[in-house]
Amino acid sequence: MLSSGSKLGAYEIVSPLGAGGMGEVYRARDTRLGRDVAVKVLPAVFSADSERLRRFEQEARAVAALNHPNILAVYDIGTHDGTPYLVTELLEGETLRERLRGGPLSVRKALDVAIQAAHGISAAHEKGIIHRDLKPANIFITNDGRVKILDFGLAKLTQRDASGLSETESPTRAASPITQTEAGVVLGTAGYMSPEQVRGKPADARSDIFALGTILYEMLSGQRAFEKDSSADTMAAILKEEPPELSGEGKKIPPAVERIVRHCLEKNAAERFQSARDLAFHLQSLSDLSTSATALVASKAPARRKRRLAFAAVGTVGLVLCSLVAYFLGRSGTKIAQPTFHQLTFGRGTIYGARFAPDAQTVYYSASWRGEPIQVYSTNPNSPESRGLNLSDATLLAVSPGEMAMALGCKQLLVAHCEGTLATVPISGGSPREIADNVVAADWAPNGQMAAIREVGRRFQVEFPLGKPIYQSIGWLDFLRVSPDGDMVAFADLELGSDVGRVVILDKTGKEVARSAVFPSVEGVVWAPTGNEVLFSATRNEAWANAIHALSPSGKERVLLRLPGILRLWDISRDGQVLLSKESWPTGLQFRAPKDINERDLSWLDSTIITDLSPDGAALAFEEAGSAARSGVYQSYLRKTDGSAPAELGQENLPVLSPDGKWVLAGNFPFSKFDLLPTGAGQTRELDANGMKEATSLGWMPDGKEIYFAGNDGHEWRIYVERISGGTPQPITPPISVKVEYIESDLISPDGKFVFARDLSGKGWLYRLDRAEPQAVPGLTPGDIWTNWTADGRSAYIYQDKKTLTELYRLDLTTGKRTLVRTLAPSDSAGLTDVRPVRITPDGKTYAYSYDRALSELYLVEGVK
């Protein structure tokens, strides 16, 4: 037992939280980031036990591979004096086992817990991870109602291990009937095991579904589905008996709920739900029906409508949105109030900000239409026209009775997220007055004070008032809004380079009032006019925000509206009108060969990202990373450039062709291994990545017998080389810097003697594989992106992404002279946010590139409650 004040690396032990078969758990303080965490320590008596240690490390790998709001987040893993430990988020609340000691849950609450658990397990299954030990003790309910799945210590990875035997093919050991996993004995818990686990047969995703069925049964009835006096009798009941009925005369469980439970508890796995995603969908449909019925009873009168927002004024997209909302909100057949949508913008391009004027009639917004620079516009719902305000290269941040606040310039952090110089300008007209640098978001309090989010150093901070930091983050912050009474601020705390994150509410001293769960996408934060809730657009299960959620200062969350597609929330007026935009963010692929008169579109699905182009220009490799990619993961493809349909390679990313064209090297997230995929007949081969936490810039050595990659071992980045016949990756550079926002490719010279990489300051070097002194790359600027060597090895192709176009150069590696090869841009420049990555053949005659486009339509919505 560790004492308070003792340290494990950067973590100072505060107090014990509990102990189990897989270790002791402590509350600790992360002294680097100043946050409370949980530290799980493997007992010293088991440290020498290779099986215990393997399962502990397996838990760390399994959970670290998952990033989902319903799964316990892992922050770190390490050892101290030979003792392994795991660092996770600290949860406040109780396990479902503890909650059930007070009796069964209501149908509504049981469905809510089951839905969240199903979503979490679905995310794990999509990463090839099976839990195998789901039970109430491994489901945690936080104080704000968020469900967290714990203890992946028994997780069964479906990928094969080094022995060639998949763990799904290994027998399940006997189980004890106790609720906690016994050290060294249990690989499952009787009463929650599936029939196939009881029989010692392979477990798969459907085994977890059976366990979820037993948990849902117990939440509804207060009794375990298969509870007997002994372990043997319990397992026999799982194999042969059915649990008592839940519904029927005098019982409060709806028959539809029981049907779902029974479907989960089928003895034959083939007769159960075949995926946790399907189970979540069916549970959600029951929950939605229940919520709709409750809303109907509570609704006293229809929502107020204004004639100017009649359906006749709604565009085609708005009609589709309204029809879908009407379906989801009114499918019970009873007439209820429905939101109405009025389209405000009709240009082709990207919206960067939008706000109501104080009169709630005029709408101000900033947008880039038809590929032109960002401008500020005004519009009125009574007119389809927008009027430019002669404010160029300006992103609208806030509007007060007499002024507008904006960011001048746009350092783009994500799609239409800009950082620039904060300035104010009178609404009546005039020149902007600059106030502060590196501002992402800003808003006015009722007393005229301004709050802002700024980047200072390498951290983002909330300042309220401007100049007084009250919150800092190592990620990035956005969507700052001050409450109507001026006493609180709300904003999104996001992962760097991503919109994954949560909404945070602070008082003006910086004290945290509330925070939401972590969402895969957050795209807008506003205060309700009453100040009793914060509205935000987010998603629980999709790639991008698709619903309006609400968070109260007490921490209660609810969903107000769901829509198809990407939704960005901008503002809400005093009378409850909502300003939002519907977004489309496709990624396309353009290709041109020497005989082509024009570029050809070789896009496939909705996010086609080129990763390689064969030296003869006859084939290219690409990945799909958007909504169309199955299970929300990367899909790799190989395509001939004659326009024929691509061949799907698998759920890997960064595919790169071998020199002879017979293999494709691809990453297998989270890069515990790499895959060698045959382009013709043959079997996939695997290469161990030797514990790399991240990998990028995959490629082949010229002889095709080795691969290379930029790898991060958890401490630093280096370039590594690994033989495809087997072996351990070997570093060939000192520590380097890698910009993960773009991928530099084809790093090895044609003769195999040099590798291009950047030192820790970002300066480019040609490192010699014979370990002689490296050579600086002359003429390379910080904005240059390396794409590949020329055929003779004397020059390299580099490019600069200018957002709406890319300039491709040939750089002489001896003199530093650069020659413009061509300027790349799709013919349609509307909504372009990036033109990259670029690939070109060594002879410079054939090229391909991907580009990102963001298309926005602004809507005014009434009836969102």
C-alpha positions, -999 to +999 in steps of 0.1 A: +000+000+000+014+034-010+013+062+015+000+097+009+027+120-005+047+092-022+054+097-059+053+076-090+071+097-116+052+129-119+022+116-099+019+123-062-003+098-043-032+115-024-052+086-010-062+050-018-095+044-037-097+006-038-081-026-047-089-057-068-073-086-085-056-065-111-041-039-087-045-011-063-061+022-073-051+056-058-062+092-062-031+111-073-021+146-084-004+151-118+022+176-108+029+186-144-006+195-155-021+203-121-050+178-123-063+149-102-060+115-118-064+078-108-033+056-106-036+019-109-006+000-095+001-036-101+010-052-067+047-061-063+038-097-056+025-099-092+052-078-109+073-109-115+043-129-128+046-126-166+009-135-171-003-108-146+021-083-162+009-092-197-027-087-188-019-054-171+000-041-202-028-055-224-054-034-204-032-003-210-029-010-247-066-018-251-079+013-234-053+037-248-065+026-283-100+039-275-111+075-275-148+075-265-168+094-239-182+061-225-148+045-220-124+053-192-096+075-206-060+064-202-034+092-198-001+074-192+016+042-183+050+037-167+070+019-141+085+031-108+111+010-089+100-020-111+063-015-103+041-009-134+013+017-131-015+030-152-028+066-151-064+073-160-090+100-156-104+103-121-141+095-119-165+109-093-196+088-088-203+051-082-203+018-100-235+003-113-231-025-088-232+001-060-262+018-076-281-014-078-278-020-041-306+005-038-329-016-060-338-017-097-336+014-119-364+030-137-370+020-173-358+054-185-326+053-165-319+017-173-322+024-210-300+055-207-272+034-190-276+006-215-275+030-245-243+046-233-227+013-225-236-001-259-221+030-276-188+025-256-186-012-264-194-006-300-164+018-302-142-009-287-155-036-311-148-013-340-111-012-329-110-050-327-113-051-289-137-073-270-142-067-232-151-102-221-159-092-185-188-067-186-207-066-153-221-040-130-188-036-112-171-026-144-197+000-154-192+034-136-219+061-135-204+096-129-221+123-108-233+139-141-249+107-154-221+097-178-215+060-181-179+048-182-168+013-190-139+001-168-114-027-166-103-039-200-078-061-182-096-091-197-100-075-231-097-100-259-078-084-289-091-099-321-058-093-339-034-122-339-005-122-315+031-130-324+025-167-319-001-167-347-029-177-324-056-151-321-068-146-285-103-152-297-092-188-304-078-193-269-101-211-244-118-191-217-108-202-182-133-212-155-150-184-136-159-177-101-194-166-092-181-135-073-186-101-088-149-091-087-122-107-108-100-129-086-063-125-091-047-152-112-080-172-114-108-156-133-110-146-169-146-138-167-174-135-141-201-162-138-236-148-141-225-124-169-206-148-191-220-159-225-228-195-232-198-198-255-175-185-228-189-210-203-182-238-228-146-225-233-153-216-269-141-184-287-157-152-276-165-124-300-185-091-300-218-110-294-204-123-261-203-087-249-238-082-261-250-112-240-233-096-210-250-063-217-283-082-218-277-096-183-268-062-170-300-046-185-321-074-171-306-068-136-311-030-139-348-035-147-356-063-123-332-058-094-323-095-097-295-112-116-306-131-147-288-163-138-283-164-101-278-198-084-262-211-053-230-222-069-207-214-098-215-247-115-253-241-112-250-205-124-231-216-155-256-245-161-284-219-160-266-198-186-265-228-209-300-242-204-324-218-186-343-186-194-345-159-168-379-150-153-401-127-174-397-090-170-430-078-185-466-091-180-496-084-159-489-060-130-453-054-141-440-020-153-415-032-179-428-026-215-429-057-237-407-040-263-380-036-237-382-072-227-379-083-264-346-065-267-333-081-235-344-116-247-327-109-281-294-101-262-297-133-241-302-158-270-282-190-262-271-192-299-248-162-307-261-162-343-296-153-330-285-123-309-279-088-321-249-090-343-233-057-333-234-034-303-242-006-328-274-023-337-283-029-301-277+008-293-299+018-322-328-003-309-324+009-274-323+045-286-355+040-306-372+029-274-357+058-254-368+083-282-403+070-281-404+074-243-390+109-245-414+119-272-444+107-252-432+126-222-428+157-242-463+154-255-478+152-221-457+181-208-465+204-238-494+227-231-493+248-263-477+248-297-445+269-301-450+304-315-444+308-352-439+339-373-455+340-407-422+352-423-407+318-415-434+299-433-424+267-451-428+285-485-397+305-476-376+274-469-351+262-495-348+226-507-323+216-480-344+233-454-375+212-465-354+180-462-343+191-427-379+199-416-392+167-430-366+147-411-372+166-379-410+162-383-405+125-387-383+120-356-403+144-334-438+134-347-437+097-356-462+089-328-489+103-350-498+131-326-494+167-338-467+185-319-448+218-325-420+214-350-390+236-356-391+257-388-360+265-409-354+297-429-323+297-452-304+329-450-274+324-473-272+311-509-235+315-518-211+287-524-183+288-498-175+287-461-191+306-431-166+316-404-188+333-379-224+345-374-243+366-348-276+383-343-276+421-341-291+435-309-324+441-327-326+403-334-337+412-370-303+418-387-278+389-389-241+396-393-218+369-406-183+364-421-178+341-450-156+333-479-178+330-510-166+316-544-130+313-532-127+350-523-111+363-491-132+362-459-156+392-457-182+404-432-218+406-444-252+416-431-285+401-440-322+402-430-345+371-429-370+391-450-345+394-479-324+367-497-296+392-503-265+398-482-247+431-481-209+433-478-195+456-451-161+463-467-143+444-439-119+420-456-099+392-442-120+395-410-137+367-390-167+379-369-164+371-332-191+391-314-217+419-318-226+445-292-252+474-295-226+496-311-196+475-322-185+443-338-154+423-326-135+404-352-102+385-358-081+401-385-061+376-405-068+338-403-043+313-390-066+283-395-067+259-366-094+236-380-121+239-406-132+276-405-116+281-370-094+311-372-068+327-349-060+364-356-056+399-342-086+410-321-101+442-333-133+462-329-152+483-354-183+505-351-214+490-367-220+523-383-186+520-402-150+529-398-116+513-395-109+484-372-091+492-339-066+464-330-066+452-294-048+419-289-029+393-309-034+356-312-072+356-304-094+327-313-127+338-297-142+368-279-174+381-264-188+411-245-202+410-210-233+432-203-211+457-185-189+462-216-160+441-204-146+417-230-137+381-226-113+363-250-095+331-258-059+337-267-029+315-276+000+325-253+032+306-257+020+271-266-011+272-245-046+285-250-062+305-222-095+321-213-091+358-202-120+375-184-118+404-186-093+406-214-058+403-200-068+383-169-063+345-174-088+324-156-083+290-174-055+274-194-053+243-216-026+223-234-053+216-260-071+244-278-101+264-267-129+280-288-165+292-289-163+315-259-195+331-247-204+352-217-236+345-198-265+370-200-258+382-165-221+385-170-212+362-141-201+331-161-184+321-193-188+289-214-165+275-240-153+243-257-121+227-244-108+206-274-080+183-283-052+201-303-059+199-340-093+183-334-129+192-324-130+163-299-137+178-265-161+191-239-180+222-229-169+240-197-187+266-176-167+288-153-176+317-130-157+349-135-131+340-110-122+309-129-139+284-106-154+255-126-192+255-124-199+225-147-184+205-176-200+182-201-189+148-211-163+144-238-179+144-273-163+132-306-172+166-321-181+200-306-190+228-331-205+259-314-214+271-279-241+297-269-260+307-238-298+303-237-315+338-233-325+330-197-289+320-188-301+287-172-284+265-199-256+265-224-265+252-258-239+236-280-237+215-312-221+181-307-223+144-314-221+112-294-217+087-322-209+104-355-177+119-370-191+155-367-215+174-346-251+167-356-273+177-327-280+206-304-273+197-267-279+217-236-258+218-204-271+235-172-248+250-145-259+221-123-243+197-149-275+183-163-274+175-201-302+171-226-306+169-264-329+195-281-326+187-318-309+162-340-303+167-377-285+148-405-251+161-416-227+185-399-242+212-377-225+243-364-243+264-338-236+302-339-260+322-319-295+325-302-316+356-300-335+369-270-368+354-282-352+320-288-344+320-326-314+299-333-287+307-359-269+276-372-252+264-404-254+231-421-220+220-433-205+198-459-167+190-457-157+167-485-121+159-495-115+153-532-086+139-553-073+154-586-049+136-610-031+146-642-008+125-665+013+139-693-013+131-720-042+146-700-054+180-712-070+187-679-069+173-644-092+143-638-113+138-607-104+104-590-123+110-558-140+079-545-161+085-513-164+116-492-128+120-479-103+107-505-067+114-492-039+105-515-010+087-498+012+074-527+017+076-565+036+049-583+068+060-601+052+054-635+020+072-625-001+042-634-015+036-598-021+055-567-029+046-531-054+065-510-073+064-477-109+073-470-113+089-436-148+105-437-183+094-428-185+069-456-156+048-441-170+018-424-170+018-386-156+053-385-120+041-392-097+045-421-102+025-453-073+020-476-076+016-514-054+010-544-065+025-578-053+025-613-052+060-627-070+049-659-102+056-639-112+020-631-128+013-598-104+011-568-096-021-549-103-020-512-073-031-491-086-030-456-091-009-424-056+006-424-042+040-432-012+056-448-010+029-476+023+031-496+033+010-526+064-012-526+091-005-553+080-035-573+043-027-569+035-061-554+028-049-518+013-021-500+026-010-466-001+004-443-004+014-407-027-004-383-039+021-357-028+024-329+004+012-346+011-018-326+019-033-360+022-026-397+005-046-424+020-057-457-010-060-481-006-079-514-018-061-545-024-094-562-027-130-549-012-136-515-017-132-477-014-102-455+018-101-435+023-083-402+053-064-389+056-056-352+059-018-346+077-026-313+056-005-290+054+027-311+028+052-298+025+070-331+038+065-367+037+085-399+057+090-431+056+053-440+078+042-469+100+015-485+138+013-488+149+012-525+156-025-524+121-034-512+135-055-484+131-030-456+105-003-446+110+029-428+088+052-408+088+082-385+080+067-351+072+081-316+081+057-288+063+078-263+093+100-256+107+112-289+103+109-327+130+093-349+132+077-383+133+039-380+142+011-405+128-024-402+134-055-423+102-071-437+117-105-430+113-097-393+133-080-365+132-049-344+129-014-359+163+004-358+166+042-354+186+059-382+183+095-370+187+114-338+155+128-323+135+148-349+105+170-351+073+159-369+044+181-378+015+157-375-010+180-393+006+171-426+026+141-438+060+144-455+066+114-478+093+095-497+121+105-473+148+080-485+170+090-514+169+068-546+204+054-537+193+046-501+221+067-486+202+097-472+170+103-453+153+136-451+141+147-416+138+178-395+157+185-363+140+195-331+140+232-342+123+223-375+153+228-397+156+202-426+186+179-429+198+150-451+209+124-425+234+098-438+226+062-432+263+055-427+261+079-397+285+104-412+278+141-407+244+152-420+239+178-446+216+208-441+190+213-468+197+247-483+168+270-493+141+250-473+117+274-455+094+266-425+064+267-448+078+241-472+064+205-472+086+178-485+069+154-510+097+133-527+131+131-543+137+136-580+148+106-600+185+116-600+185+123-562+199+158-568+167+177-561+135+173-542+099+183-548+084+205-521+052+225-519+035+253-500-002+250-491-018+284-497-053+271-487-070+278-521-039+267-541-006+249-537+027+260-552+049+230-562+086+236-565+117+216-574+145+224-549+181+219-558+197+201-527+231+215-534+225+252-542+190+257-526+176+271-559+139+266-562+120+264-595+082+266-597+070+234-613+033+243-613+004+258-593-022+233-582-058+241-575-092+226-584-111+247-611-138+254-585-122+274-557-154+278-536-149+267-500-113+254-504-095+252-470-065+231-480-048+218-512-027+189-499-012+164-497+006+164-531+023+135-548+044+137-580+064+111-599+102+114-597+104+126-634+079+154-626+055+144-654+025+131-634+010+144-602-020+140-579-033+159-549-061+160-525-080+191-514-105+200-486-136+219-492-160+234-466-195+244-479-219+262-455-255+272-455-268+296-428-302+290-413-325+307-389-345+282-368-376+287-346-391+262-323-360+246-307-368+240-271 
